[in-house]
């Protein structure tokens, strides 16, 4: 019985290793070729695997791109889901400023693969749908934070939390892509400070 378990554990470990190998190979090829020009054949060659092995783990390049997107987005979500229990407007501003700045820093650090994501969002319905799901997840997290601040008497209650959250997210998303494509003439600190001040002054007492 133990021998069978060891065999299963060994197969599982090899499967994980192979999957990670394919993901790393895809990352290399996507950065080199872009989304449109990347082929499964190129990824297979980079990973040094066969047809059956690839399709035993992934449906195609869209599926692989989504895995890479989820890996990068997990860094953003770690910031978005950090504890948010402000005691005052000043405290809220301090926390939010730190979140926005770190958010923009990730966009700056991950700009090469983010460019691939942008291309894929425009070309692949599957990737586009995934991005919409990611957007919704961010908006829900922001809505939760705004609702908490309203409940604690720190933020205006005459504003619909979800509408404010959507506006806040899309403002940040615009600058995220500007940073990715190097279209902004402002420093990350200047962008984060201006966005945060406008947002906090608009909804907090």
BAFI-3210 file (N, C-alpha, C; in Angstrom, 3 decimals, decimal comma, padded with zeros to 6 digits):
// residues 205
n [1|2|3|4|5|6|7|8|9|10|11|12|13|14|15|16|17|18|19|20|21|22|23|24|25|26|27|28|29|30|31|32|33|34|35|36|37|38|39|40|41|42|43|44|45|46|47|48|49|50|51|52|53|54|55|56|57|58|59|60|61|62|63|64|65|66|67|68|69|70|71|72|73|74|75|76|77|78|79|80|81|82|83|84|85|86|87|88|89|90|91|92|93|94|95|96|97|98|99|100|101|102|103|104|105|106|107|108|109|110|111|112|113|114|115|116|117|118|119|120|121|122|123|124|125|126|127|128|129|130|131|132|133|134|135|136|137|138|139|140|141|142|143|144|145|146|147|148|149|150|151|152|153|154|155|156|157|158|159|160|161|162|163|164|165|166|167|168|169|170|171|172|173|174|175|176|177|178|179|180|181|182|183|184|185|186|187|188|189|190|191|192|193|194|195|196|197|198|199|200|201|202|203|204|205]
n.u [000,839|001,907|003,898|002,444|001,378|003,698|004,422|002,314|002,709|005,170|004,522|002,784|004,471|006,267|004,504|003,844|006,346|006,761|004,610|005,265|007,603|006,655|005,173|007,200|008,637|006,721|006,516|009,003|008,830|006,524|007,371|009,383|008,158|005,656|002,026|000,320|002,077|003,159|003,385|002,076|003,830|006,303|006,489|006,524|008,971|010,723|010,353|011,161|009,513|006,952|004,044|001,849|002,477|002,359|-000,400|-001,500|-001,432|-002,210|-004,693|-004,084|-002,337|-003,704|-004,814|-002,464|-001,447|-003,296|-002,706|-000,185|-001,005|-002,631|-000,688|000,873|-001,107|-001,731|000,079|-000,789|-003,287|-002,545|-001,860|-004,260|-005,909|-004,855|-004,943|-007,450|-008,330|-008,903|-008,517|-008,999|-009,399|-006,851|-005,344|-006,509|-005,783|-003,024|-002,740|-003,999|-002,451|-000,020|-000,847|-001,576|000,850|002,477|001,045|001,407|004,155|004,452|003,279|005,189|007,487|006,680|006,274|006,982|005,793|003,212|002,617|002,281|000,012|-001,833|-001,955|-003,000|-005,489|-006,860|-007,020|-007,794|-010,788|-011,117|-009,040|-009,705|-012,163|-011,198|-009,728|-011,816|-013,021|-010,989|-010,916|-013,463|-013,097|-011,191|-012,729|-014,757|-013,262|-012,412|-014,883|-015,692|-013,850|-014,571|-017,202|-016,746|-015,476|-017,545|-019,386|-018,019|-018,211|-016,405|-016,428|-018,350|-021,814|-023,666|-022,872|-022,770|-021,243|-020,195|-020,190|-018,375|-016,158|-015,740|-015,080|-012,724|-011,088|-010,841|-009,552|-007,054|-006,330|-006,007|-003,633|-001,951|-001,644|-000,527|001,945|002,989|003,263|004,996|004,088|003,701|004,706|005,208|006,421|006,186|005,552|004,437|002,125|000,762|000,387|-001,222|-003,523|-004,430|-004,917|-007,002|-008,998|-009,345|-010,017|-012,412|-014,265|-013,866|-014,291]
n.v [-001,206|001,238|001,423|001,856|004,346|005,857|005,704|007,114|009,613|010,216|010,405|012,560|014,606|014,730|015,570|018,143|019,371|019,228|020,780|023,306|023,713|024,037|026,377|028,231|028,125|029,128|031,733|032,776|032,571|034,087|036,651|037,030|036,744|037,939|037,907|037,333|036,207|034,014|030,484|027,220|025,238|026,555|026,986|024,359|023,537|025,213|024,275|021,732|019,441|017,052|016,910|015,508|015,714|018,476|019,080|017,535|019,050|021,702|023,570|025,226|028,121|030,341|029,468|029,051|031,654|032,834|031,578|032,693|035,337|035,210|034,586|036,947|038,803|037,978|039,249|041,881|041,512|040,767|043,170|044,625|043,152|043,494|044,186|046,534|048,786|051,584|054,298|056,926|059,727|060,573|058,330|056,490|057,639|057,331|054,528|053,920|055,381|053,998|051,538|052,222|053,185|050,891|049,235|050,527|050,242|047,505|047,264|048,663|047,090|044,677|045,262|044,234|041,643|042,440|043,959|041,948|040,781|042,847|042,866|040,305|040,487|042,049|040,369|037,727|036,201|034,589|035,318|037,992|037,762|036,707|038,878|040,659|039,344|039,573|042,356|042,736|041,411|043,052|045,398|044,554|044,138|046,754|047,966|046,714|047,818|050,540|050,404|049,545|051,831|053,653|052,548|052,906|055,581|057,208|057,801|059,287|058,609|059,116|058,396|055,831|052,876|050,877|052,165|054,247|052,642|051,415|053,635|054,431|052,177|052,107|054,507|054,016|051,872|053,036|054,533|052,471|051,099|053,184|053,400|050,858|050,999|053,055|055,739|057,835|060,956|061,460|060,771|057,672|058,176|060,742|060,280|058,416|059,937|062,107|060,810|059,477|061,620|063,033|061,061|060,345|062,838|063,257|061,408|060,917|062,077]
n.w [000,000|000,848|-001,032|-003,387|-002,777|-002,720|-005,403|-006,574|-005,379|-006,508|-009,240|-009,132|-008,253|-010,413|-012,346|-011,448|-011,652|-014,421|-015,343|-014,262|-015,659|-018,258|-017,924|-017,292|-019,674|-021,431|-020,516|-021,266|-024,087|-024,690|-023,891|-025,728|-028,265|-028,143|-027,721|-029,983|-031,918|-030,692|-030,577|-029,800|-030,522|-030,400|-027,657|-026,733|-027,825|-026,445|-023,874|-024,229|-024,645|-025,614|-027,832|-026,647|-023,926|-023,464|-024,001|-022,099|-019,898|-020,492|-022,373|-024,471|-025,825|-024,841|-022,454|-021,014|-020,909|-019,240|-016,817|-016,298|-016,076|-013,798|-011,909|-011,828|-011,163|-008,626|-007,028|-007,091|-005,917|-003,376|-002,277|-002,547|-000,880|001,608|005,177|006,072|008,141|008,953|011,316|011,154|008,856|008,056|008,658|006,922|004,485|004,565|004,491|002,031|000,217|000,394|-000,632|-003,300|-004,337|-004,146|-005,833|-008,303|-008,503|-008,909|-011,432|-012,869|-012,479|-013,628|-016,279|-018,857|-019,197|-018,694|-020,921|-022,773|-021,693|-022,139|-024,942|-025,360|-024,087|-025,878|-028,059|-027,455|-026,596|-024,352|-022,613|-022,347|-020,992|-018,609|-017,660|-017,151|-015,038|-013,148|-012,841|-011,672|-009,251|-008,002|-007,759|-006,052|-003,729|-003,164|-002,799|-000,463|001,380|001,284|002,201|004,801|005,855|005,620|007,408|009,766|010,063|008,790|006,128|003,469|003,323|001,465|-000,972|-003,381|-002,610|-004,398|-006,881|-006,439|-005,929|-008,417|-009,976|-008,700|-009,070|-011,912|-012,397|-011,297|-012,914|-015,432|-015,101|-014,464|-016,931|-018,400|-017,198|-017,726|-020,513|-020,677|-020,899|-019,218|-017,848|-015,278|-011,941|-010,091|-007,460|-007,558|-009,070|-007,436|-005,100|-005,984|-007,020|-004,700|-002,889|-004,199|-004,195|-001,431|-000,262|-001,513|-000,509|002,227|005,630]
ca.u [000,000|002,809|004,609|001,519|001,305|004,955|004,341|001,387|003,384|006,210|003,864|002,245|005,608|006,753|003,488|004,013|007,614|006,541|003,702|006,054|008,552|005,892|004,833|008,427|008,937|005,739|006,896|010,131|008,375|005,598|008,168|010,175|007,349|004,353|000,947|-000,160|003,051|003,553|002,684|002,270|005,036|007,449|006,521|006,964|010,405|011,416|010,250|011,709|008,494|006,171|002,657|000,978|002,803|001,810|-001,862|-001,896|-001,435|-002,865|-005,534|-003,477|-001,559|-004,595|-004,872|-001,162|-001,342|-004,142|-001,941|000,819|-001,734|-003,037|000,517|001,220|-002,206|-001,724|000,873|-001,684|-004,334|-001,949|-001,959|-005,681|-006,543|-004,174|-005,883|-007,849|-009,160|-008,445|-009,127|-009,264|-009,153|-005,400|-004,890|-006,987|-004,959|-001,700|-002,850|-004,349|-001,268|000,926|-001,412|-001,504|002,257|002,935|000,320|002,097|005,506|004,338|003,064|006,477|008,392|006,168|005,779|007,185|004,739|001,941|002,389|001,746|-001,360|-002,639|-002,157|-003,870|-006,835|-007,483|-007,072|-008,385|-012,012|-010,931|-008,197|-010,509|-013,109|-010,442|-009,412|-013,051|-013,180|-009,985|-011,427|-014,584|-012,543|-010,619|-013,823|-015,411|-012,368|-012,471|-016,228|-015,663|-013,111|-015,379|-018,352|-016,236|-015,243|-018,865|-019,948|-017,290|-018,444|-015,243|-016,660|-019,696|-022,771|-024,556|-022,289|-022,904|-019,902|-019,711|-019,923|-017,111|-015,115|-015,471|-014,382|-011,373|-010,319|-010,534|-008,544|-005,766|-006,028|-005,509|-002,222|-001,214|-001,280|000,389|003,267|003,414|003,674|005,920|003,453|003,553|005,859|005,250|006,990|005,191|005,167|003,542|000,840|000,118|-000,015|-002,330|-004,708|-004,883|-005,467|-008,305|-009,927|-009,620|-010,709|-013,752|-015,216|-013,622|-014,500]
ca.v [000,000|002,384|001,490|002,491|005,762|006,474|005,830|008,217|010,851|010,466|010,878|013,892|015,528|014,899|016,355|019,532|019,837|019,408|021,922|024,514|023,824|024,586|027,767|029,022|028,190|030,038|033,095|033,152|032,718|035,228|037,879|037,140|036,780|038,576|036,922|036,941|035,416|032,810|029,241|026,099|024,550|027,283|026,729|022,971|023,491|025,883|023,399|020,435|018,426|016,642|017,347|014,900|016,254|019,842|019,079|016,873|020,074|022,948|023,481|026,012|029,258|031,217|028,860|029,311|033,090|033,103|031,146|033,737|036,519|034,961|034,656|038,359|039,490|037,615|040,284|043,026|041,151|040,755|044,563|044,990|042,416|043,746|044,692|047,934|049,165|052,925|054,911|058,329|060,080|060,610|056,934|055,898|058,183|056,709|053,139|053,918|055,860|052,888|050,543|052,719|053,239|049,515|048,785|051,097|049,668|046,184|047,509|049,085|045,934|043,608|045,903|043,427|040,628|043,159|044,323|040,739|040,660|043,852|042,365|039,128|040,943|042,560|039,350|036,461|036,334|033,884|036,176|039,193|037,398|036,563|040,222|041,208|038,702|040,192|043,699|042,610|041,017|044,267|046,315|044,006|044,387|048,193|048,216|046,244|048,811|051,766|050,086|049,542|053,230|054,273|051,983|053,492|057,018|057,909|058,137|059,737|057,528|059,514|057,875|054,386|052,317|050,159|053,140|054,882|051,629|051,253|054,847|054,384|051,138|052,464|055,573|053,353|051,023|053,915|054,843|051,204|050,860|054,248|053,028|049,682|051,399|054,179|056,921|058,861|061,823|061,698|059,692|056,820|058,854|061,855|059,700|057,828|061,008|062,874|059,948|059,219|062,855|063,285|060,022|060,450|064,109|063,199|060,546|060,819|063,281]
ca.w [000,000|000,931|-002,309|-004,326|-002,411|-003,158|-006,858|-006,856|-004,984|-007,501|-010,461|-008,861|-008,213|-011,792|-013,061|-011,017|-012,230|-015,857|-015,493|-013,999|-016,772|-019,385|-017,584|-017,434|-021,107|-022,034|-020,116|-022,128|-025,473|-024,759|-023,825|-026,954|-029,485|-027,995|-027,657|-031,306|-032,670|-029,950|-030,929|-028,875|-030,981|-029,852|-026,212|-026,590|-028,124|-025,343|-022,699|-024,626|-024,371|-026,767|-028,019|-025,644|-022,604|-023,374|-023,914|-020,861|-018,846|-020,920|-023,575|-025,528|-025,342|-024,076|-021,122|-020,386|-020,647|-018,072|-015,639|-016,073|-015,624|-012,408|-011,075|-011,648|-010,481|-007,206|-006,351|-006,938|-004,960|-002,035|-001,813|-002,460|000,223|002,874|006,183|005,922|009,272|009,328|012,496|010,830|007,455|007,867|008,678|005,670|003,408|004,681|004,024|000,609|-000,523|000,345|-001,546|-004,674|-004,741|-004,350|-007,019|-009,464|-008,560|-009,524|-012,858|-013,416|-012,444|-014,486|-017,502|-020,064|-019,323|-018,716|-022,329|-023,400|-021,203|-022,835|-026,303|-025,291|-023,718|-027,098|-029,112|-027,012|-025,783|-023,080|-021,771|-022,059|-019,948|-017,369|-017,189|-016,592|-013,721|-012,280|-012,561|-010,727|-007,956|-007,424|-007,422|-004,854|-002,597|-002,869|-002,267|000,925|002,175|001,359|003,060|006,176|006,246|005,794|008,635|010,892|010,091|008,253|004,723|003,125|003,077|000,375|-002,191|-003,535|-002,446|-005,572|-007,950|-006,067|-006,085|-009,850|-010,404|-008,119|-009,741|-013,297|-012,356|-011,073|-014,062|-016,503|-014,845|-014,534|-018,327|-018,828|-016,685|-018,486|-021,867|-020,534|-021,468|-018,190|-017,587|-013,842|-011,133|-009,432|-006,214|-007,910|-009,486|-006,261|-004,185|-006,556|-007,062|-003,331|-002,314|-004,821|-003,761|000,004|000,005|-002,095|000,201|003,671|006,454]
c.u [000,873|003,553|003,744|001,410|002,552|004,979|003,450|002,017|004,451|005,632|003,351|003,358|006,149|005,786|003,619|005,264|007,443|005,657|004,464|007,068|007,874|005,559|006,045|008,803|007,997|006,082|008,015|009,653|007,434|006,368|008,931|009,301|006,087|003,258|000,550|000,786|003,515|002,722|002,965|003,553|006,292|007,602|007,009|008,467|011,215|011,449|010,856|010,775|007,740|004,743|001,749|001,213|002,212|000,309|-002,385|-001,993|-002,228|-003,642|-004,905|-002,765|-002,412|-004,670|-003,599|-001,003|-002,144|-003,432|-000,892|000,158|-002,139|-001,840|000,910|000,139|-002,268|-000,914|000,033|-002,749|-003,804|-002,006|-003,413|-006,361|-005,819|-005,154|-006,166|-008,846|-008,737|-009,212|-009,496|-009,022|-007,656|-004,831|-005,292|-006,117|-003,578|-001,710|-003,071|-003,163|-000,243|000,450|-001,228|-000,060|002,801|002,298|001,044|003,507|005,490|004,143|004,373|007,439|007,987|005,751|005,922|006,082|003,368|001,600|001,801|000,290|-002,279|-002,957|-003,159|-005,306|-007,586|-007,694|-007,846|-009,634|-011,864|-010,114|-008,954|-011,504|-012,412|-010,111|-010,643|-013,315|-012,213|-010,424|-012,521|-014,078|-011,915|-011,719|-014,560|-014,581|-012,420|-013,817|-016,307|-014,976|-013,916|-016,564|-017,941|-016,063|-016,555|-019,499|-019,311|-017,442|-017,287|-015,470|-018,126|-020,596|-023,771|-024,033|-022,425|-021,510|-019,370|-019,393|-018,598|-015,958|-014,741|-014,679|-012,937|-010,508|-009,907|-009,535|-007,159|-005,355|-005,466|-004,013|-001,360|-000,746|-000,366|001,820|003,821|003,956|004,525|005,379|003,324|004,847|006,058|005,862|005,863|004,665|004,191|002,157|000,079|-000,407|-001,225|-003,622|-005,299|-005,529|-006,842|-009,359|-010,335|-010,404|-012,145|-014,730|-015,034|-013,849|-013,211]
c.v [001,254|002,563|002,174|003,993|006,503|006,687|007,007|009,562|011,234|011,000|012,299|014,942|015,792|015,756|017,836|020,139|020,133|020,621|023,233|024,777|024,455|026,056|028,674|029,183|029,168|031,487|033,608|033,451|033,905|036,556|038,108|037,410|037,640|037,527|036,413|035,948|034,153|031,618|028,178|025,347|025,216|027,020|025,306|022,847|024,103|024,992|022,012|019,291|018,112|017,158|016,833|015,449|017,644|019,805|018,247|017,850|021,334|022,758|024,215|027,211|030,240|030,765|029,148|030,778|033,466|032,690|032,202|035,005|036,379|035,069|036,103|039,081|039,144|038,620|041,525|042,737|041,103|042,149|044,937|044,342|042,576|044,369|046,187|048,276|050,545|053,476|056,370|058,548|060,038|059,194|056,226|056,354|057,536|055,294|053,086|054,366|054,740|051,819|050,969|052,717|051,842|048,895|049,251|050,531|048,281|046,325|047,880|047,904|044,863|044,117|045,031|042,389|041,291|043,623|043,141|040,539|041,608|043,392|041,216|039,505|041,426|041,503|038,086|036,690|035,686|034,735|037,445|038,919|037,264|037,934|040,885|040,618|039,304|041,589|043,651|042,270|042,215|045,201|045,848|044,263|045,857|048,551|047,826|047,266|050,093|051,551|050,080|050,974|053,972|053,813|052,602|055,014|057,846|058,413|058,506|058,551|057,896|059,047|056,351|053,760|051,656|051,108|053,849|053,912|051,437|052,446|054,842|053,349|051,570|053,622|054,982|052,519|051,846|054,179|053,591|050,966|051,949|053,935|051,851|050,072|052,672|055,462|058,063|059,641|062,085|060,509|058,873|057,491|059,994|061,341|059,181|058,902|061,763|062,060|059,757|060,446|063,152|062,316|060,202|061,723|064,083|062,418|060,492|062,159|063,679]
c.w [000,000|-000,387|-003,366|-004,062|-002,870|-004,668|-007,256|-006,521|-006,005|-008,796|-010,286|-008,871|-009,616|-012,609|-012,730|-011,644|-013,717|-016,123|-015,307|-015,112|-017,986|-019,148|-017,768|-018,907|-021,801|-021,727|-021,021|-023,546|-025,628|-024,736|-025,122|-028,188|-029,383|-028,043|-029,044|-031,996|-031,957|-030,401|-029,872|-029,231|-030,425|-028,356|-025,942|-026,819|-026,989|-024,100|-022,956|-024,248|-025,654|-026,729|-026,896|-024,255|-022,432|-023,137|-022,750|-019,701|-019,224|-022,214|-024,758|-024,955|-024,537|-022,622|-020,338|-020,019|-019,407|-016,783|-015,288|-015,543|-014,160|-011,464|-010,789|-010,849|-008,993|-006,394|-006,104|-005,880|-003,527|-001,419|-001,577|-001,251|001,558|003,870|006,024|007,023|009,776|010,536|012,254|009,343|007,153|007,793|007,379|004,507|003,393|004,119|002,517|-000,242|-000,678|-000,642|-002,996|-005,171|-005,012|-005,588|-008,282|-009,622|-009,199|-011,031|-013,546|-013,516|-013,451|-015,868|-018,751|-020,253|-019,335|-020,137|-023,092|-022,969|-021,967|-024,255|-026,300|-024,950|-024,952|-028,173|-028,725|-026,154|-024,407|-022,113|-021,396|-020,937|-018,598|-016,796|-016,573|-015,207|-012,708|-011,878|-011,494|-009,333|-007,242|-006,938|-006,170|-003,600|-002,179|-002,253|-000,797|001,835|002,350|002,305|004,526|006,678|006,456|007,105|009,876|010,974|009,576|006,825|004,492|002,793|001,981|-000,984|-002,215|-003,562|-003,715|-006,728|-007,693|-006,294|-007,551|-010,382|-009,933|-008,818|-011,145|-013,383|-012,187|-012,283|-015,225|-016,322|-014,835|-015,966|-018,866|-018,391|-017,478|-019,855|-021,869|-021,156|-020,464|-017,995|-016,100|-013,112|-010,508|-008,171|-006,484|-008,298|-008,273|-005,317|-004,702|-006,582|-005,664|-002,722|-002,886|-004,299|-002,302|000,320|-000,516|-001,237|001,720|004,378|007,135]
res [x|x|x|x|x|x|x|x|x|x|x|x|x|x|x|x|x|x|x|x|x|x|x|x|x|x|x|x|x|x|x|x|x|x|x|x|x|x|x|x|x|x|x|x|x|x|x|x|x|x|x|x|x|x|x|x|x|x|x|x|x|x|x|x|x|x|x|x|x|x|x|x|x|x|x|x|x|x|x|x|x|x|x|x|x|x|x|x|x|x|x|x|x|x|x|x|x|x|x|x|x|x|x|x|x|x|x|x|x|x|x|x|x|x|x|x|x|x|x|x|x|x|x|x|x|x|x|x|x|x|x|x|x|x|x|x|x|x|x|x|x|x|x|x|x|x|x|x|x|x|x|x|x|x|x|x|x|x|x|x|x|x|x|x|x|x|x|x|x|x|x|x|x|x|x|x|x|x|x|x|x|x|x|x|x|x|x|x|x|x|x|x|x|x|x|x|x|x|x|x|x|x|x|x|x]
***
